Amino acid sequence: MTVAALEAEAFSHPLGCQTESDARLRRDYFRRTDAIIDVPWELSSGENFKYPQTTGRRSLLFRFTRPYKDMVATCGDPRVVRDFYRVLSLTAPPRILLRPQTVARALALRKQA
């Protein structure tokens, strides 16, 4: 539902620009929706690839992102876990999990465990 709402919002933006051609409106809309869809698609399909029986091509970054996601989700730090769930609920971009303080907190608590 979140993705549909974000796509509707992306659709409403170019409609306000009535001076543009239909082809340009379509191109702008699909460019915007591609960016919207990338995050939830990666979040959902990336989980499948943690199972060895899943076939298909894993992204080049999978080897690094999969363990990092697991570490962030299980580190036990309330701030880090809150940010992780913000990303999962699509209310924050994944890049917040790469903030230096987030990485440091996740690593510090993980080492203590």
C-alpha positions as CSV (number, residue, x, y, z in Angstrom):
1,M,0.0,0.0,0.0
2,T,2.9,2.3,0.7
3,V,4.4,1.8,-2.7
4,A,1.0,2.5,-4.3
5,A,0.6,5.7,-2.4
6,L,4.1,6.8,-3.3
7,E,3.4,6.0,-7.0
8,A,0.1,8.0,-6.8
9,E,2.0,10.9,-5.4
10,A,4.6,10.6,-8.2
11,F,1.8,10.5,-10.8
12,S,0.2,13.7,-9.4
13,H,3.4,15.7,-9.7
14,P,3.8,15.7,-13.5
15,L,0.0,16.3,-13.9
16,G,0.5,19.8,-12.6
17,C,2.8,20.5,-15.5
18,Q,0.2,20.6,-18.3
19,T,2.6,22.3,-20.7
20,E,4.7,19.1,-21.1
21,S,4.1,16.5,-23.8
22,D,2.4,13.2,-23.0
23,A,5.7,11.4,-23.8
24,R,7.6,13.6,-21.4
25,L,5.0,13.1,-18.7
26,R,5.2,9.3,-19.1
27,R,9.0,9.3,-19.1
28,D,9.0,11.5,-15.9
29,Y,6.4,9.3,-14.2
30,F,8.3,6.0,-15.0
31,R,11.6,7.6,-13.9
32,R,10.0,8.5,-10.5
33,T,8.3,5.1,-10.0
34,D,11.5,3.2,-10.9
35,A,13.2,5.0,-7.9
36,I,10.2,4.2,-5.7
37,I,10.0,0.5,-6.6
38,D,13.8,-0.1,-6.2
39,V,13.9,0.0,-2.4
40,P,10.9,-2.3,-1.6
41,W,11.9,-4.7,-4.4
42,E,15.4,-5.0,-3.0
43,L,14.2,-5.4,0.5
44,S,11.8,-8.1,-0.4
45,S,13.7,-10.0,-3.1
46,G,17.0,-9.7,-1.3
47,E,15.6,-11.7,1.6
48,N,15.0,-14.7,-0.7
49,F,18.6,-14.9,-1.6
50,K,19.8,-15.6,1.9
51,Y,18.5,-19.1,1.3
52,P,21.0,-21.3,-0.7
53,Q,18.2,-23.1,-2.6
54,T,17.1,-19.7,-4.1
55,T,18.2,-19.6,-7.7
56,G,19.0,-16.5,-9.7
57,R,21.7,-13.9,-9.8
58,R,22.6,-12.2,-6.6
59,S,23.7,-8.6,-6.8
60,L,27.4,-7.9,-6.5
61,L,26.8,-6.2,-3.1
62,F,24.7,-9.1,-1.7
63,R,27.7,-10.6,0.0
64,F,28.1,-7.4,2.1
65,T,24.6,-6.2,2.5
66,R,23.0,-9.4,3.7
67,P,25.2,-9.8,6.8
68,Y,25.0,-6.1,7.5
69,K,21.2,-6.2,7.4
70,D,21.2,-9.2,9.8
71,M,23.6,-7.4,12.1
72,V,21.6,-4.2,12.2
73,A,18.3,-6.1,12.8
74,T,19.8,-8.1,15.7
75,C,22.3,-5.7,17.3
76,G,19.9,-4.8,20.1
77,D,20.5,-1.0,20.0
78,P,17.0,0.7,20.1
79,R,18.1,3.5,17.8
80,V,19.6,1.3,15.2
81,V,16.6,-1.1,15.3
82,R,14.2,1.8,15.1
83,D,16.0,3.1,12.0
84,F,16.0,-0.4,10.5
85,Y,12.2,-0.6,10.9
86,R,11.8,2.9,9.5
87,V,13.6,1.6,6.3
88,L,11.4,-1.6,6.3
89,S,8.2,0.5,6.6
90,L,9.5,2.7,3.7
91,T,9.3,5.9,5.9
92,A,13.1,6.4,5.6
93,P,15.6,5.7,2.9
94,P,18.1,2.8,3.3
95,R,21.0,5.2,3.4
96,I,20.2,6.1,7.0
97,L,21.6,2.7,7.9
98,L,24.9,3.7,6.6
99,R,25.3,6.8,8.8
100,P,28.6,6.5,10.7
101,Q,26.9,6.6,14.1
102,T,24.5,3.9,13.1
103,V,27.3,1.6,11.8
104,A,29.4,2.3,14.9
105,R,26.5,1.5,17.3
106,A,25.6,-1.7,15.5
107,L,29.2,-2.9,15.5
108,A,29.8,-1.9,19.1
109,L,26.8,-3.8,20.4
110,R,27.4,-6.7,18.2
111,K,31.0,-7.1,19.5
112,Q,29.7,-7.1,23.1
113,A,27.3,-10.0,22.4
